[in-house]
Amino acid sequence: MSRIIRNTTTREMLAQLAREAEGLSQRERREFLRKGVTALSAAAASGVAVAASVNTDNLPPNEPSWSRQLGHGVVDSPYGMPSTYEQHVVRRTVPWLTAESISSISMTPLADLKGIITPNGLVFERYHAGVPLINPDEHRLILHGLVERPLIFTMDDLMRFPSASEIKFIECPANGGMEWKGAQMEALQFTHGMLSCCEWTGVPLRVLLQEAGVKPEGKWILAEGADGAHMSRSIPLEKALDDTLVVYAQNGERLRPEQGYPLRLINPGWEGNTSIKWLRRLEVGDQPWYHREETSKYTDLLANGKARKFSFVQEANSVITHPCPEKPIRQSGFIEIEGLAWSGRGHIKQVDISFDGGVSWVPAQLKGLVLPKALTRFSLVTRWEGQTWLLQARAMDETGYVQPTLKQLREVRGTNSIYHKNSIHTWKVAANGEVTNVQIT
Amino acid sequence: MSRIIRNTTTREMLAQLAREAEGLSQRERREFLRKGVTALSAAAASGVAVAASVNTDNLPPNEPSWSRQLGHGVVDSPYGMPSTYEQHVVRRTVPWLTAESISSISMTPLADLKGIITPNGLVFERYHAGVPLINPDEHRLILHGLVERPLIFTMDDLMRFPSASEIKFIECPANGGMEWKGAQMEALQFTHGMLSCCEWTGVPLRVLLQEAGVKPEGKWILAEGADGAHMSRSIPLEKALDDTLVVYAQNGERLRPEQGYPLRLINPGWEGNTSIKWLRRLEVGDQPWYHREETSKYTDLLANGKARKFSFVQEANSVITHPCPEKPIRQSGFIEIEGLAWSGRGHIKQVDISFDGGVSWVPAQLKGLVLPKALTRFSLVTRWEGQTWLLQARAMDETGYVQPTLKQLREVRGTNSIYHKNSIHTWKVAANGEVTNVQIT
């Protein structure tokens, strides 16, 4: 049916294919071109059901217009940007979420992302007094308090230390927080988009603490930002000596302004606000500071009126990224159920999928790199033939911790909090393939 | 000497530190502020040797200007960009390298990068007829030739297949090619900058070939781009069935235009030009096509007048990224010698460092992720006290292959070629810390 066509152009080859197909009936012609793609969207390939917005002049057997002309040269874009056809893939805000844009959140478009790395231009944002524009030559990190040698570092000082690079997720503990009381966010970007994952490079904080010499009574560290909010958090010394990084680069290049340029903390696996951005000051003390952002904010008010404080760890969580409200199912046949799982305590060990709202479960496959405290991709290939699904994912991490249901979580935590909602999430897949966010309690 | 200062602002704390230091002599004051940073650049910390361009109003004990005002809000930059202070970190071209910008190269600023991921905006560029602007809805991939079922795929078709994500380097075989005959490129960006590493996501080519059904006599695949050059290469079926990916995403987001948006091949570990961008056509044949870009170009002309053809693999290579011409040594004391190693045949097993132009070697440490056919970071912490170095790195991969000297390479390949120069590279470190590119033959 096909033949070897050597040294011909695409145009000639396709014209030949089209001629071969011409003698066939409409149905045979479709078969000719679609054969073997029964599970695929072959409508466009058959030339029959091309959407109105598609310029058919660019479809086979024609050579598309961009193949018949020269493109732009090499000097036009020294720092590259996405295609203009991808302009919809941006961080987005929820206007009613905060009163001021300088103390707000933008969220990562998870539905459009692949793999585990979040590109720097799409890493979610959260700040408390806007993004400061900091001159790195004039930025200083001060390390003082219960130390033998108070120190002041320039950026050059810090970049002289041996560096370490780690792929770690970062997540705002308010991720999904709008849903504690039942709000329905109709997009993955808004249910889970305060979540990103980068390769971070910097100096382990323990190295700087060794240089300063922590006194025996030193047990906590206050990290303070250089932003107008002087955003600050108290961090136990154990974490600082474990895996906290003083970071100046993300995904290879220097930090983006909204990510703390020129310097930030990364506390792997911990709630994002502890990873202080625009890091200016580290003070060693013998107890926590109980600053605003660890008392009136970033504590979890329980049903009995008491609040959990210093609830640092982002426990195991997961979400299905395909299908999702932004990516409905457009065609029956095989489908890859895909998603992301992560745990602040280490590796993801297993992810299960339910199609019936948690009654029965089947294991998904973990694919690609499975790194501790990093986003992990899971996948399950199945078929969809128009049935209604209540689609869920449930993650288990290396400690054996299993992601709870919303009911289980509410039994323990009530509904007052907005933080640390890591419960099993449900997408309802309708018979027409549309996906909506539903709560199963 | 230091004390606990609770609930004070940075300004108060620093004023207090400054008062404590005031009673001391100049030397004691310096000691007070520098103590413990003997190995660090503490001049700025002491307030003595601050460069003229630095606004001292922003230095401790003052609060910097950006801490006393609000920054920009969350809606200003839906797709983020680097800080304006990093505008020098861009891809650069060598003007004399090619006659036309539409058939040229821009190179990755390796000296400014950390870790192993290259951010998408800095991935090196090479194209043969400029960058086409392709409408993904009108883009088609044609798979035909010696197959049971010729197929045409839309982008939606391709993205419906189960995806795979892999962190792999990509390198132009001309990387370092200007130096075969002895040209001295005075920057790491120009000696090795046709090199990047991303997380690529797509469909394994073997899956598409299974769909089409390769006939028994099918042995080679022609991959052709939709650019004006119709850039094409012949690829053995063995590679296609092994690890070739049909890629639509890099570092999470869709491919950048200059990287082949909306579709490209990635042939892991192979010379970059085989990873056809703007991929439009795959034809299965029983022998290679001997197109222009695998005969008059991308072959290695040997001293005897014969040319190596289909020299696909990028053999083990390495380069020191710090120090380098762009990053001279500015201070005596400890220094991290850092660099990148990579091999088209698999993992990097070992990297050695020489300070004397290859007479003696010491092993470096591999740090971070060590992945097959990916960039791998190596590191050696030592001291520099003004001595002159002939600094080299030498990589060995998992096959036991050891990176050759330039002399060894020339003995086998002569000096006619511009491709596949993977010889040991030498930086000369002068007594003043300046770094220049020298050839040891």
Interface residues (C-beta under 8 A of the other chain):
Chain A: M1 S2 I4 I5 R6 N7 T9 T10 M13 L14 L17 F32 L33 K35 G36 V37 L40 S41 A42 A44 A45 A51 S53 V54 N55 N58 L59 P60 P64 W66 S67 R68 Q69 L70 G71 H72 G73 V74 V75 S77 P78 Y79 G80 M81 P82 S83 T84 Y85 E86 V89 V90 R91 R92 T93 E100 S101 I102 S104 I105 S106 D112 L113 K114 G115 I116 I117 T118 P119 N120 G121 L122 V123 E125 Y127 A129 G130 V131 P132 L133 I134 N135 P136 D137 E138 H139 R140 I142 H144 G145 L146 V147 E148 R149 P150 L151 I152 F153 T154 D156 D157 R160 F161 P162 S163 A164 S165 E166 I167 E199 W200 T201 E211 A212 G213 E224 A226 D227 G228 H230 Y248 A249 N251 G252 E253 R254 L255 R256 P257 E258 Y261 P262 W278 R280 R281 E283 G285 D286 W289 R330 Q331 F334 I335 E336 E338 K367 G368 L369 R377 S379 V381
Chain B: M1 S2 I4 I5 R6 N7 T9 T10 M13 L14 L17 F32 L33 K35 G36 V37 L40 S41 A42 A44 A45 A51 S53 V54 N55 N58 L59 P60 P64 W66 S67 R68 Q69 L70 G71 H72 G73 V74 V75 S77 P78 Y79 G80 M81 P82 S83 T84 Y85 E86 V89 V90 R91 R92 T93 E100 S101 I102 S104 I105 S106 D112 L113 K114 G115 I116 I117 T118 P119 N120 G121 L122 V123 E125 Y127 A129 G130 V131 P132 L133 I134 N135 P136 D137 E138 H139 R140 I142 H144 G145 L146 V147 E148 R149 P150 L151 I152 F153 T154 D156 D157 R160 F161 P162 S163 A164 S165 E166 I167 E199 W200 T201 E211 A212 G213 E224 A226 D227 G228 H230 Y248 A249 N251 G252 E253 R254 L255 R256 P257 E258 Y261 P262 W278 R280 R281 E283 G285 D286 W289 R330 Q331 F334 I335 E336 E338 K367 G368 L369 R377 S379 V381
